[in-house]
Amino acid sequence: MKYQKVQKQLDEREKLRKFRELDDAFAQALRQLDDPDSDFDIPTGPPVRSLAALEKDDADAKQEEQQHVQDHVFKQRFDALLSEYDLEHVDLAELIETFIACGLWQMDVVPGSEP
């Protein structure tokens, strides 16, 4: 015959006492969290962000990356045009200044964008 260990059965009063102790400890911890003057420092990790904020950040990052690619492609095409027509940056700047001085172009307005 095997020996069976008989586990001590907790009576209802002991269970209730342990539950109240646990409940009191939990309530005290909640009060400490809610108290603004509490020096109880709990590491909470990074703040939780909404899905909309995360999607907006992703969209902004994607737009910034697209802008960077467009700028790079524009610079490559611009440099290719300058070399194709054997122009230097100084020559182009002088040409643009002449167009502005003659009133053919306006400062801070992209040529051809006006209706």
C-alpha angles and dihedrals in degrees: 000000000000122000111243119201111227111221116223109251115223113224121229094260092056091049091050092048092051091047091052091049090052092046092050092049091049093049091049091051090051091050090051091051092050095046108097091200093053116119088205102127114199118180105232101175125227118340116268112250127203122250090244091056091049091049090049091051090049091049091048092049091048091049091049091050091049090050090051091051092047091050091050093048091047091052091050092050092043092052090046091053092048092052093043091055092037094240129149124216089250092055091050092049090051091050092051092048089052092051090050093046091051091049094244091118131030124223114258093010120110109233112246094021095098118094 
